[in-house]
């Protein structure tokens, strides 16, 4: 099986931290993690997860690309 994080899909540290955050809250696929972005945006966890430079919109754009590249059913445990 090829690695879903190929050269075309290289998420930033903020996107990886977001995927870890979503996984800790029960997400098991990339699609589920993407669906949790609104929850993250409303939470107090944004600075902790995204740091000073990351934005929800930036992560959303990266995960949009990941959904197109790896697919929504891609397992988070294989991606991070």
mmCIF file of the N, C-alpha and C atoms, coordinates in Angstrom:
data_MODEL
# 
_entry.id   MODEL 
# 
loop_
_atom_site.group_PDB 
_atom_site.id 
_atom_site.type_symbol 
_atom_site.label_atom_id 
_atom_site.label_alt_id 
_atom_site.label_comp_id 
_atom_site.label_asym_id 
_atom_site.label_entity_id 
_atom_site.label_seq_id 
_atom_site.pdbx_PDB_ins_code 
_atom_site.Cartn_x 
_atom_site.Cartn_y 
_atom_site.Cartn_z 
_atom_site.occupancy 
_atom_site.B_iso_or_equiv 
_atom_site.pdbx_formal_charge 
_atom_site.auth_seq_id 
_atom_site.auth_comp_id 
_atom_site.auth_asym_id 
_atom_site.auth_atom_id 
_atom_site.pdbx_PDB_model_num 
ATOM 1   N N  . UNK A 1 1  ? 0.846   -1.181 0.000  1.00 0.00 ? 1  UNK A N  1 
ATOM 2   C CA . UNK A 1 1  ? 0.000   0.000  0.000  1.00 0.00 ? 1  UNK A CA 1 
ATOM 3   C C  . UNK A 1 1  ? 0.882   1.231  0.000  1.00 0.00 ? 1  UNK A C  1 
ATOM 4   N N  . UNK A 1 2  ? 0.577   2.195  -0.842 1.00 0.00 ? 2  UNK A N  1 
ATOM 5   C CA . UNK A 1 2  ? 1.363   3.418  -0.902 1.00 0.00 ? 2  UNK A CA 1 
ATOM 6   C C  . UNK A 1 2  ? 0.992   4.347  0.245  1.00 0.00 ? 2  UNK A C  1 
ATOM 7   N N  . UNK A 1 3  ? 1.902   5.226  0.560  1.00 0.00 ? 3  UNK A N  1 
ATOM 8   C CA . UNK A 1 3  ? 1.694   6.173  1.645  1.00 0.00 ? 3  UNK A CA 1 
ATOM 9   C C  . UNK A 1 3  ? 0.730   7.269  1.194  1.00 0.00 ? 3  UNK A C  1 
ATOM 10  N N  . UNK A 1 4  ? -0.377  7.468  1.918  1.00 0.00 ? 4  UNK A N  1 
ATOM 11  C CA . UNK A 1 4  ? -1.337  8.521  1.542  1.00 0.00 ? 4  UNK A CA 1 
ATOM 12  C C  . UNK A 1 4  ? -0.733  9.917  1.592  1.00 0.00 ? 4  UNK A C  1 
ATOM 13  N N  . UNK A 1 5  ? 0.307   10.118 2.374  1.00 0.00 ? 5  UNK A N  1 
ATOM 14  C CA . UNK A 1 5  ? 0.961   11.428 2.436  1.00 0.00 ? 5  UNK A CA 1 
ATOM 15  C C  . UNK A 1 5  ? 2.033   11.477 1.343  1.00 0.00 ? 5  UNK A C  1 
ATOM 16  N N  . UNK A 1 6  ? 1.638   11.448 0.090  1.00 0.00 ? 6  UNK A N  1 
ATOM 17  C CA . UNK A 1 6  ? 2.603   11.502 -0.993 1.00 0.00 ? 6  UNK A CA 1 
ATOM 18  C C  . UNK A 1 6  ? 3.121   12.922 -1.178 1.00 0.00 ? 6  UNK A C  1 
ATOM 19  N N  . UNK A 1 7  ? 3.995   13.121 -2.182 1.00 0.00 ? 7  UNK A N  1 
ATOM 20  C CA . UNK A 1 7  ? 4.607   14.426 -2.404 1.00 0.00 ? 7  UNK A CA 1 
ATOM 21  C C  . UNK A 1 7  ? 3.571   15.522 -2.650 1.00 0.00 ? 7  UNK A C  1 
ATOM 22  N N  . UNK A 1 8  ? 2.438   15.167 -3.192 1.00 0.00 ? 8  UNK A N  1 
ATOM 23  C CA . UNK A 1 8  ? 1.430   16.168 -3.491 1.00 0.00 ? 8  UNK A CA 1 
ATOM 24  C C  . UNK A 1 8  ? 0.674   16.626 -2.245 1.00 0.00 ? 8  UNK A C  1 
ATOM 25  N N  . UNK A 1 9  ? 0.582   15.785 -1.257 1.00 0.00 ? 9  UNK A N  1 
ATOM 26  C CA . UNK A 1 9  ? -0.179  16.112 -0.056 1.00 0.00 ? 9  UNK A CA 1 
ATOM 27  C C  . UNK A 1 9  ? 0.764   16.109 1.137  1.00 0.00 ? 9  UNK A C  1 
ATOM 28  N N  . UNK A 1 10 ? 1.340   17.265 1.413  1.00 0.00 ? 10 UNK A N  1 
ATOM 29  C CA . UNK A 1 10 ? 2.285   17.416 2.515  1.00 0.00 ? 10 UNK A CA 1 
ATOM 30  C C  . UNK A 1 10 ? 1.731   18.464 3.476  1.00 0.00 ? 10 UNK A C  1 
ATOM 31  N N  . UNK A 1 11 ? 0.915   18.044 4.443  1.00 0.00 ? 11 UNK A N  1 
ATOM 32  C CA . UNK A 1 11 ? 0.276   19.008 5.346  1.00 0.00 ? 11 UNK A CA 1 
ATOM 33  C C  . UNK A 1 11 ? 1.280   19.691 6.280  1.00 0.00 ? 11 UNK A C  1 
ATOM 34  N N  . UNK A 1 12 ? 0.925   20.864 6.661  1.00 0.00 ? 12 UNK A N  1 
ATOM 35  C CA . UNK A 1 12 ? 1.731   21.627 7.608  1.00 0.00 ? 12 UNK A CA 1 
ATOM 36  C C  . UNK A 1 12 ? 1.622   21.015 8.996  1.00 0.00 ? 12 UNK A C  1 
ATOM 37  N N  . UNK A 1 13 ? 2.446   21.519 9.887  1.00 0.00 ? 13 UNK A N  1 
ATOM 38  C CA . UNK A 1 13 ? 2.389   21.068 11.282 1.00 0.00 ? 13 UNK A CA 1 
ATOM 39  C C  . UNK A 1 13 ? 1.015   21.363 11.877 1.00 0.00 ? 13 UNK A C  1 
ATOM 40  N N  . UNK A 1 14 ? 0.431   22.490 11.498 1.00 0.00 ? 14 UNK A N  1 
ATOM 41  C CA . UNK A 1 14 ? -0.894  22.846 12.011 1.00 0.00 ? 14 UNK A CA 1 
ATOM 42  C C  . UNK A 1 14 ? -1.952  21.850 11.560 1.00 0.00 ? 14 UNK A C  1 
ATOM 43  N N  . UNK A 1 15 ? -1.874  21.411 10.311 1.00 0.00 ? 15 UNK A N  1 
ATOM 44  C CA . UNK A 1 15 ? -2.847  20.434 9.810  1.00 0.00 ? 15 UNK A CA 1 
ATOM 45  C C  . UNK A 1 15 ? -2.670  19.091 10.520 1.00 0.00 ? 15 UNK A C  1 
ATOM 46  N N  . UNK A 1 16 ? -1.439  18.676 10.731 1.00 0.00 ? 16 UNK A N  1 
ATOM 47  C CA . UNK A 1 16 ? -1.201  17.420 11.460 1.00 0.00 ? 16 UNK A CA 1 
ATOM 48  C C  . UNK A 1 16 ? -1.706  17.518 12.898 1.00 0.00 ? 16 UNK A C  1 
ATOM 49  N N  . UNK A 1 17 ? -1.445  18.645 13.547 1.00 0.00 ? 17 UNK A N  1 
ATOM 50  C CA . UNK A 1 17 ? -1.929  18.828 14.916 1.00 0.00 ? 17 UNK A CA 1 
ATOM 51  C C  . UNK A 1 17 ? -3.453  18.828 14.967 1.00 0.00 ? 17 UNK A C  1 
ATOM 52  N N  . UNK A 1 18 ? -4.078  19.369 13.934 1.00 0.00 ? 18 UNK A N  1 
ATOM 53  C CA . UNK A 1 18 ? -5.535  19.354 13.854 1.00 0.00 ? 18 UNK A CA 1 
ATOM 54  C C  . UNK A 1 18 ? -6.048  17.924 13.712 1.00 0.00 ? 18 UNK A C  1 
ATOM 55  N N  . UNK A 1 19 ? -5.383  17.130 12.891 1.00 0.00 ? 19 UNK A N  1 
ATOM 56  C CA . UNK A 1 19 ? -5.783  15.727 12.736 1.00 0.00 ? 19 UNK A CA 1 
ATOM 57  C C  . UNK A 1 19 ? -5.616  14.961 14.049 1.00 0.00 ? 19 UNK A C  1 
ATOM 58  N N  . UNK A 1 20 ? -4.546  15.231 14.764 1.00 0.00 ? 20 UNK A N  1 
ATOM 59  C CA . UNK A 1 20 ? -4.353  14.595 16.078 1.00 0.00 ? 20 UNK A CA 1 
ATOM 60  C C  . UNK A 1 20 ? -5.434  15.030 17.056 1.00 0.00 ? 20 UNK A C  1 
ATOM 61  N N  . UNK A 1 21 ? -5.793  16.303 17.036 1.00 0.00 ? 21 UNK A N  1 
ATOM 62  C CA . UNK A 1 21 ? -6.852  16.830 17.894 1.00 0.00 ? 21 UNK A CA 1 
ATOM 63  C C  . UNK A 1 21 ? -8.167  16.119 17.593 1.00 0.00 ? 21 UNK A C  1 
ATOM 64  N N  . UNK A 1 22 ? -8.489  15.995 16.304 1.00 0.00 ? 22 UNK A N  1 
ATOM 65  C CA . UNK A 1 22 ? -9.736  15.343 15.906 1.00 0.00 ? 22 UNK A CA 1 
ATOM 66  C C  . UNK A 1 22 ? -9.718  13.860 16.286 1.00 0.00 ? 22 UNK A C  1 
ATOM 67  N N  . UNK A 1 23 ? -8.584  13.222 16.108 1.00 0.00 ? 23 UNK A N  1 
ATOM 68  C CA . UNK A 1 23 ? -8.477  11.802 16.463 1.00 0.00 ? 23 UNK A CA 1 
ATOM 69  C C  . UNK A 1 23 ? -8.687  11.605 17.966 1.00 0.00 ? 23 UNK A C  1 
ATOM 70  N N  . UNK A 1 24 ? -8.163  12.499 18.765 1.00 0.00 ? 24 UNK A N  1 
ATOM 71  C CA . UNK A 1 24 ? -8.330  12.409 20.217 1.00 0.00 ? 24 UNK A CA 1 
ATOM 72  C C  . UNK A 1 24 ? -9.791  12.583 20.626 1.00 0.00 ? 24 UNK A C  1 
ATOM 73  N N  . UNK A 1 25 ? -10.594 13.181 19.758 1.00 0.00 ? 25 UNK A N  1 
ATOM 74  C CA . UNK A 1 25 ? -12.016 13.399 20.032 1.00 0.00 ? 25 UNK A CA 1 
ATOM 75  C C  . UNK A 1 25 ? -12.913 12.421 19.293 1.00 0.00 ? 25 UNK A C  1 
ATOM 76  N N  . UNK A 1 26 ? -12.309 11.352 18.756 1.00 0.00 ? 26 UNK A N  1 
ATOM 77  C CA . UNK A 1 26 ? -13.095 10.270 18.197 1.00 0.00 ? 26 UNK A CA 1 
ATOM 78  C C  . UNK A 1 26 ? -13.106 10.119 16.695 1.00 0.00 ? 26 UNK A C  1 
ATOM 79  N N  . UNK A 1 27 ? -12.503 11.044 15.968 1.00 0.00 ? 27 UNK A N  1 
ATOM 80  C CA . UNK A 1 27 ? -12.459 10.908 14.509 1.00 0.00 ? 27 UNK A CA 1 
ATOM 81  C C  . UNK A 1 27 ? -11.507 9.775  14.138 1.00 0.00 ? 27 UNK A C  1 
ATOM 82  N N  . UNK A 1 28 ? -11.899 9.000  13.149 1.00 0.00 ? 28 UNK A N  1 
ATOM 83  C CA . UNK A 1 28 ? -11.026 7.922  12.694 1.00 0.00 ? 28 UNK A CA 1 
ATOM 84  C C  . UNK A 1 28 ? -10.670 8.046  11.215 1.00 0.00 ? 28 UNK A C  1 
ATOM 85  N N  . UNK A 1 29 ? -11.351 8.944  10.501 1.00 0.00 ? 29 UNK A N  1 
ATOM 86  C CA . UNK A 1 29 ? -11.055 9.137  9.082  1.00 0.00 ? 29 UNK A CA 1 
ATOM 87  C C  . UNK A 1 29 ? -10.803 10.616 8.790  1.00 0.00 ? 29 UNK A C  1 
ATOM 88  N N  . UNK A 1 30 ? -10.212 10.860 7.651  1.00 0.00 ? 30 UNK A N  1 
ATOM 89  C CA . UNK A 1 30 ? -9.945  12.226 7.236  1.00 0.00 ? 30 UNK A CA 1 
ATOM 90  C C  . UNK A 1 30 ? -11.244 13.015 7.079  1.00 0.00 ? 30 UNK A C  1 
ATOM 91  N N  . UNK A 1 31 ? -12.265 12.380 6.552  1.00 0.00 ? 31 UNK A N  1 
ATOM 92  C CA . UNK A 1 31 ? -13.559 13.051 6.400  1.00 0.00 ? 31 UNK A CA 1 
ATOM 93  C C  . UNK A 1 31 ? -14.155 13.456 7.732  1.00 0.00 ? 31 UNK A C  1 
ATOM 94  N N  . UNK A 1 32 ? -14.054 12.578 8.725  1.00 0.00 ? 32 UNK A N  1 
ATOM 95  C CA . UNK A 1 32 ? -14.569 12.900 10.062 1.00 0.00 ? 32 UNK A CA 1 
ATOM 96  C C  . UNK A 1 32 ? -13.776 14.052 10.672 1.00 0.00 ? 32 UNK A C  1 
ATOM 97  N N  . UNK A 1 33 ? -12.462 14.041 10.488 1.00 0.00 ? 33 UNK A N  1 
ATOM 98  C CA . UNK A 1 33 ? -11.628 15.128 11.014 1.00 0.00 ? 33 UNK A CA 1 
ATOM 99  C C  . UNK A 1 33 ? -12.008 16.449 10.355 1.00 0.00 ? 33 UNK A C  1 
ATOM 100 N N  . UNK A 1 34 ? -12.242 16.419 9.059  1.00 0.00 ? 34 UNK A N  1 
ATOM 101 C CA . UNK A 1 34 ? -12.649 17.624 8.340  1.00 0.00 ? 34 UNK A CA 1 
ATOM 102 C C  . UNK A 1 34 ? -13.972 18.158 8.886  1.00 0.00 ? 34 UNK A C  1 
ATOM 103 N N  . UNK A 1 35 ? -14.896 17.257 9.151  1.00 0.00 ? 35 UNK A N  1 
ATOM 104 C CA . UNK A 1 35 ? -16.202 17.658 9.685  1.00 0.00 ? 35 UNK A CA 1 
ATOM 105 C C  . UNK A 1 35 ? -16.096 18.296 11.061 1.00 0.00 ? 35 UNK A C  1 
ATOM 106 N N  . UNK A 1 36 ? -15.004 18.043 11.773 1.00 0.00 ? 36 UNK A N  1 
ATOM 107 C CA . UNK A 1 36 ? -14.829 18.587 13.117 1.00 0.00 ? 36 UNK A CA 1 
ATOM 108 C C  . UNK A 1 36 ? -14.166 19.965 13.129 1.00 0.00 ? 36 UNK A C  1 
ATOM 109 N N  . UNK A 1 37 ? -13.827 20.493 11.962 1.00 0.00 ? 37 UNK A N  1 
ATOM 110 C CA . UNK A 1 37 ? -13.161 21.798 11.930 1.00 0.00 ? 37 UNK A CA 1 
ATOM 111 C C  . UNK A 1 37 ? -14.021 22.906 12.526 1.00 0.00 ? 37 UNK A C  1 
ATOM 112 N N  . UNK A 1 38 ? -15.330 22.854 12.298 1.00 0.00 ? 38 UNK A N  1 
ATOM 113 C CA . UNK A 1 38 ? -16.213 23.868 12.891 1.00 0.00 ? 38 UNK A CA 1 
ATOM 114 C C  . UNK A 1 38 ? -16.187 23.786 14.410 1.00 0.00 ? 38 UNK A C  1 
ATOM 115 N N  . UNK A 1 39 ? -16.149 22.566 14.933 1.00 0.00 ? 39 UNK A N  1 
ATOM 116 C CA . UNK A 1 39 ? -16.062 22.378 16.387 1.00 0.00 ? 39 UNK A CA 1 
ATOM 117 C C  . UNK A 1 39 ? -14.760 22.967 16.924 1.00 0.00 ? 39 UNK A C  1 
ATOM 118 N N  . UNK A 1 40 ? -13.660 22.719 16.220 1.00 0.00 ? 40 UNK A N  1 
ATOM 119 C CA . UNK A 1 40 ? -12.373 23.280 16.641 1.00 0.00 ? 40 UNK A CA 1 
ATOM 120 C C  . UNK A 1 40 ? -12.422 24.800 16.624 1.00 0.00 ? 40 UNK A C  1 
ATOM 121 N N  . UNK A 1 41 ? -13.017 25.352 15.581 1.00 0.00 ? 41 UNK A N  1 
ATOM 122 C CA . UNK A 1 41 ? -13.081 26.809 15.441 1.00 0.00 ? 41 UNK A CA 1 
ATOM 123 C C  . UNK A 1 41 ? -13.815 27.461 16.607 1.00 0.00 ? 41 UNK A C  1 
ATOM 124 N N  . UNK A 1 42 ? -14.809 26.784 17.149 1.00 0.00 ? 42 UNK A N  1 
ATOM 125 C CA . UNK A 1 42 ? -15.598 27.332 18.249 1.00 0.00 ? 42 UNK A CA 1 
ATOM 126 C C  . UNK A 1 42 ? -15.014 27.004 19.627 1.00 0.00 ? 42 UNK A C  1 
ATOM 127 N N  . UNK A 1 43 ? -14.012 26.147 19.642 1.00 0.00 ? 43 UNK A N  1 
ATOM 128 C CA . UNK A 1 43 ? -13.451 25.700 20.918 1.00 0.00 ? 43 UNK A CA 1 
ATOM 129 C C  . UNK A 1 43 ? -12.375 26.663 21.423 1.00 0.00 ? 43 UNK A C  1 
ATOM 130 N N  . UNK A 1 44 ? -11.957 26.422 22.640 1.00 0.00 ? 44 UNK A N  1 
ATOM 131 C CA . UNK A 1 44 ? -10.851 27.171 23.233 1.00 0.00 ? 44 UNK A CA 1 
ATOM 132 C C  . UNK A 1 44 ? -9.508  26.569 22.844 1.00 0.00 ? 44 UNK A C  1 
ATOM 133 N N  . UNK A 1 45 ? -9.523  25.504 22.023 1.00 0.00 ? 45 UNK A N  1 
ATOM 134 C CA . UNK A 1 45 ? -8.303  24.785 21.669 1.00 0.00 ? 45 UNK A CA 1 
ATOM 135 C C  . UNK A 1 45 ? -7.551  25.379 20.483 1.00 0.00 ? 45 UNK A C  1 
ATOM 136 N N  . UNK A 1 46 ? -8.116  26.355 19.809 1.00 0.00 ? 46 UNK A N  1 
ATOM 137 C CA . UNK A 1 46 ? -7.507  26.872 18.579 1.00 0.00 ? 46 UNK A CA 1 
ATOM 138 C C  . UNK A 1 46 ? -6.051  27.293 18.786 1.00 0.00 ? 46 UNK A C  1 
ATOM 139 N N  . UNK A 1 47 ? -5.734  28.147 19.765 1.00 0.00 ? 47 UNK A N  1 
ATOM 140 C CA . UNK A 1 47 ? -4.325  28.551 19.915 1.00 0.00 ? 47 UNK A CA 1 
ATOM 141 C C  . UNK A 1 47 ? -3.412  27.366 20.242 1.00 0.00 ? 47 UNK A C  1 
ATOM 142 N N  . UNK A 1 48 ? -3.903  26.447 21.028 1.00 0.00 ? 48 UNK A N  1 
ATOM 143 C CA . UNK A 1 48 ? -3.112  25.281 21.417 1.00 0.00 ? 48 UNK A CA 1 
ATOM 144 C C  . UNK A 1 48 ? -2.840  24.361 20.221 1.00 0.00 ? 48 UNK A C  1 
ATOM 145 N N  . UNK A 1 49 ? -3.831  24.186 19.372 1.00 0.00 ? 49 UNK A N  1 
ATOM 146 C CA . UNK A 1 49 ? -3.706  23.282 18.228 1.00 0.00 ? 49 UNK A CA 1 
ATOM 147 C C  . UNK A 1 49 ? -2.989  23.949 17.064 1.00 0.00 ? 49 UNK A C  1 
ATOM 148 N N  . UNK A 1 50 ? -3.348  25.190 16.752 1.00 0.00 ? 50 UNK A N  1 
ATOM 149 C CA . UNK A 1 50 ? -2.826  25.847 15.555 1.00 0.00 ? 50 UNK A CA 1 
ATOM 150 C C  . UNK A 1 50 ? -1.628  26.752 15.804 1.00 0.00 ? 50 UNK A C  1 
ATOM 151 N N  . UNK A 1 51 ? -1.322  27.031 17.048 1.00 0.00 ? 51 UNK A N  1 
ATOM 152 C CA . UNK A 1 51 ? -0.205  27.918 17.332 1.00 0.00 ? 51 UNK A CA 1 
ATOM 153 C C  . UNK A 1 51 ? -0.526  29.353 16.949 1.00 0.00 ? 51 UNK A C  1 
ATOM 154 N N  . UNK A 1 52 ? 0.510   30.150 16.816 1.00 0.00 ? 52 UNK A N  1 
ATOM 155 C CA . UNK A 1 52 ? 0.326   31.571 16.517 1.00 0.00 ? 52 UNK A CA 1 
ATOM 156 C C  . UNK A 1 52 ? 0.099   31.844 15.035 1.00 0.00 ? 52 UNK A C  1 
ATOM 157 N N  . UNK A 1 53 ? 0.594   30.974 14.174 1.00 0.00 ? 53 UNK A N  1 
ATOM 158 C CA . UNK A 1 53 ? 0.563   31.261 12.742 1.00 0.00 ? 53 UNK A CA 1 
ATOM 159 C C  . UNK A 1 53 ? -0.536  30.535 11.975 1.00 0.00 ? 53 UNK A C  1 
ATOM 160 N N  . UNK A 1 54 ? -1.093  29.480 12.546 1.00 0.00 ? 54 UNK A N  1 
ATOM 161 C CA . UNK A 1 54 ? -2.084  28.687 11.831 1.00 0.00 ? 54 UNK A CA 1 
ATOM 162 C C  . UNK A 1 54 ? -3.469  29.299 11.879 1.00 0.00 ? 54 UNK A C  1 
ATOM 163 N N  . UNK A 1 55 ? -4.254  28.992 10.846 1.00 0.00 ? 55 UNK A N  1 
ATOM 164 C CA . UNK A 1 55 ? -5.639  29.454 10.799 1.00 0.00 ? 55 UNK A CA 1 
ATOM 165 C C  . UNK A 1 55 ? -6.540  28.282 10.425 1.00 0.00 ? 55 UNK A C  1 
ATOM 166 N N  . UNK A 1 56 ? -7.775  28.354 10.856 1.00 0.00 ? 56 UNK A N  1 
ATOM 167 C CA . UNK A 1 56 ? -8.752  27.337 10.487 1.00 0.00 ? 56 UNK A CA 1 
ATOM 168 C C  . UNK A 1 56 ? -8.908  27.290 8.972  1.00 0.00 ? 56 UNK A C  1 
ATOM 169 N N  . UNK A 1 57 ? -8.964  28.448 8.335  1.00 0.00 ? 57 UNK A N  1 
ATOM 170 C CA . UNK A 1 57 ? -9.118  28.483 6.878  1.00 0.00 ? 57 UNK A CA 1 
ATOM 171 C C  . UNK A 1 57 ? -7.938  27.824 6.172  1.00 0.00 ? 57 UNK A C  1 
ATOM 172 N N  . UNK A 1 58 ? -6.742  28.038 6.680  1.00 0.00 ? 58 UNK A N  1 
ATOM 173 C CA . UNK A 1 58 ? -5.565  27.409 6.093  1.00 0.00 ? 58 UNK A CA 1 
ATOM 174 C C  . UNK A 1 58 ? -5.606  25.900 6.218  1.00 0.00 ? 58 UNK A C  1 
ATOM 175 N N  . UNK A 1 59 ? -5.981  25.420 7.402  1.00 0.00 ? 59 UNK A N  1 
ATOM 176 C CA . UNK A 1 59 ? -6.101  23.977 7.625  1.00 0.00 ? 59 UNK A CA 1 
ATOM 177 C C  . UNK A 1 59 ? -7.228  23.418 6.768  1.00 0.00 ? 59 UNK A C  1 
ATOM 178 N N  . UNK A 1 60 ? -8.329  24.121 6.689  1.00 0.00 ? 60 UNK A N  1 
ATOM 179 C CA . UNK A 1 60 ? -9.460  23.668 5.864  1.00 0.00 ? 60 UNK A CA 1 
ATOM 180 C C  . UNK A 1 60 ? -9.022  23.484 4.404  1.00 0.00 ? 60 UNK A C  1 
ATOM 181 N N  . UNK A 1 61 ? -8.242  24.441 3.887  1.00 0.00 ? 61 UNK A N  1 
ATOM 182 C CA . UNK A 1 61 ? -7.744  24.333 2.509  1.00 0.00 ? 61 UNK A CA 1 
ATOM 183 C C  . UNK A 1 61 ? -6.853  23.105 2.344  1.00 0.00 ? 61 UNK A C  1 
ATOM 184 N N  . UNK A 1 62 ? -5.977  22.876 3.306  1.00 0.00 ? 62 UNK A N  1 
ATOM 185 C CA . UNK A 1 62 ? -5.096  21.706 3.231  1.00 0.00 ? 62 UNK A CA 1 
ATOM 186 C C  . UNK A 1 62 ? -5.887  20.403 3.288  1.00 0.00 ? 62 UNK A C  1 
ATOM 187 N N  . UNK A 1 63 ? -6.852  20.339 4.187  1.00 0.00 ? 63 UNK A N  1 
ATOM 188 C CA . UNK A 1 63 ? -7.634  19.118 4.312  1.00 0.00 ? 63 UNK A CA 1 
ATOM 189 C C  . UNK A 1 63 ? -8.556  18.917 3.111  1.00 0.00 ? 63 UNK A C  1 
ATOM 190 N N  . UNK A 1 64 ? -9.030  20.006 2.499  1.00 0.00 ? 64 UNK A N  1 
ATOM 191 C CA . UNK A 1 64 ? -9.785  19.890 1.244  1.00 0.00 ? 64 UNK A CA 1 
ATOM 192 C C  . UNK A 1 64 ? -8.941  19.161 0.206  1.00 0.00 ? 64 UNK A C  1 
ATOM 193 N N  . UNK A 1 65 ? -7.698  19.581 0.088  1.00 0.00 ? 65 UNK A N  1 
ATOM 194 C CA . UNK A 1 65 ? -6.798  18.946 -0.862 1.00 0.00 ? 65 UNK A CA 1 
ATOM 195 C C  . UNK A 1 65 ? -6.557  17.484 -0.476 1.00 0.00 ? 65 UNK A C  1 
ATOM 196 N N  . UNK A 1 66 ? -6.413  17.223 0.816  1.00 0.00 ? 66 UNK A N  1 
ATOM 197 C CA . UNK A 1 66 ? -6.231  15.854 1.280  1.00 0.00 ? 66 UNK A CA 1 
ATOM 198 C C  . UNK A 1 66 ? -7.432  14.976 0.962  1.00 0.00 ? 66 UNK A C  1 
ATOM 199 N N  . UNK A 1 67 ? -8.622  15.536 1.086  1.00 0.00 ? 67 UNK A N  1 
ATOM 200 C CA . UNK A 1 67 ? -9.830  14.776 0.745  1.00 0.00 ? 67 UNK A CA 1 
ATOM 201 C C  . UNK A 1 67 ? -9.827  14.395 -0.728 1.00 0.00 ? 67 UNK A C  1 
ATOM 202 N N  . UNK A 1 68 ? -9.362  15.311 -1.579 1.00 0.00 ? 68 UNK A N  1 
ATOM 203 C CA . UNK A 1 68 ? -9.281  15.026 -3.008 1.00 0.00 ? 68 UNK A CA 1 
ATOM 204 C C  . UNK A 1 68 ? -8.183  14.007 -3.314 1.00 0.00 ? 68 UNK A C  1 
ATOM 205 N N  . UNK A 1 69 ? -7.069  14.100 -2.604 1.00 0.00 ? 69 UNK A N  1 
ATOM 206 C CA . UNK A 1 69 ? -5.913  13.256 -2.872 1.00 0.00 ? 69 UNK A CA 1 
ATOM 207 C C  . UNK A 1 69 ? -6.032  11.876 -2.234 1.00 0.00 ? 69 UNK A C  1 
ATOM 208 N N  . UNK A 1 70 ? -6.267  11.838 -0.939 1.00 0.00 ? 70 UNK A N  1 
ATOM 209 C CA . UNK A 1 70 ? -6.284  10.576 -0.204 1.00 0.00 ? 70 UNK A CA 1 
ATOM 210 C C  . UNK A 1 70 ? -7.688  10.007 -0.047 1.00 0.00 ? 70 UNK A C  1 
ATOM 211 N N  . UNK A 1 71 ? -8.700  10.867 -0.069 1.00 0.00 ? 71 UNK A N  1 
ATOM 212 C CA . UNK A 1 71 ? -10.084 10.435 0.073  1.00 0.00 ? 71 UNK A CA 1 
ATOM 213 C C  . UNK A 1 71 ? -10.590 10.568 1.492  1.00 0.00 ? 71 UNK A C  1 
ATOM 214 N N  . UNK A 1 72 ? -11.898 10.755 1.652  1.00 0.00 ? 72 UNK A N  1 
ATOM 215 C CA . UNK A 1 72 ? -12.485 10.986 2.974  1.00 0.00 ? 72 UNK A CA 1 
ATOM 216 C C  . UNK A 1 72 ? -12.437 9.768  3.890  1.00 0.00 ? 72 UNK A C  1 
ATOM 217 N N  . UNK A 1 73 ? -12.295 8.588  3.340  1.00 0.00 ? 73 UNK A N  1 
ATOM 218 C CA . UNK A 1 73 ? -12.276 7.370  4.165  1.00 0.00 ? 73 UNK A CA 1 
ATOM 219 C C  . UNK A 1 73 ? -10.867 6.972  4.592  1.00 0.00 ? 73 UNK A C  1 
ATOM 220 N N  . UNK A 1 74 ? -9.885  7.795  4.297  1.00 0.00 ? 74 UNK A N  1 
ATOM 221 C CA . UNK A 1 74 ? -8.510  7.496  4.695  1.00 0.00 ? 74 UNK A CA 1 
ATOM 222 C C  . UNK A 1 74 ? -8.398  7.495  6.223  1.00 0.00 ? 74 UNK A C  1 
ATOM 223 N N  . UNK A 1 75 ? -7.784  6.475  6.736  1.00 0.00 ? 75 UNK A N  1 
ATOM 224 C CA . UNK A 1 75 ? -7.644  6.313  8.179  1.00 0.00 ? 75 UNK A CA 1 
ATOM 225 C C  . UNK A 1 75 ? -6.655  7.322  8.745  1.00 0.00 ? 75 UNK A C  1 
ATOM 226 N N  . UNK A 1 76 ? -7.042  7.998  9.809  1.00 0.00 ? 76 UNK A N  1 
ATOM 227 C CA . UNK A 1 76 ? -6.141  8.942  10.447 1.00 0.00 ? 76 UNK A CA 1 
ATOM 228 C C  . UNK A 1 76 ? -4.919  8.246  11.011 1.00 0.00 ? 76 UNK A C  1 
ATOM 229 N N  . UNK A 1 77 ? -5.091  7.036  11.517 1.00 0.00 ? 77 UNK A N  1 
ATOM 230 C CA . UNK A 1 77 ? -3.945  6.328  12.087 1.00 0.00 ? 77 UNK A CA 1 
ATOM 231 C C  . UNK A 1 77 ? -2.886  6.021  11.029 1.00 0.00 ? 77 UNK A C  1 
ATOM 232 N N  . UNK A 1 78 ? -3.276  5.928  9.768  1.00 0.00 ? 78 UNK A N  1 
ATOM 233 C CA . UNK A 1 78 ? -2.304  5.723  8.695  1.00 0.00 ? 78 UNK A CA 1 
ATOM 234 C C  . UNK A 1 78 ? -1.735  7.048  8.203  1.00 0.00 ? 78 UNK A C  1 
ATOM 235 N N  . UNK A 1 79 ? -2.452  8.131  8.407  1.00 0.00 ? 79 UNK A N  1 
ATOM 236 C CA . UNK A 1 79 ? -2.033  9.423  7.880  1.00 0.00 ? 79 UNK A CA 1 
ATOM 237 C C  . UNK A 1 79 ? -1.110  10.199 8.823  1.00 0.00 ? 79 UNK A C  1 
ATOM 238 N N  . UNK A 1 80 ? -1.248  9.979  10.126 1.00 0.00 ? 80 UNK A N  1 
ATOM 239 C CA . UNK A 1 80 ? -0.439  10.754 11.076 1.00 0.00 ? 80 UNK A CA 1 
ATOM 240 C C  . UNK A 1 80 ? 0.491   9.858  11.856 1.00 0.00 ? 80 UNK A C  1 
# 
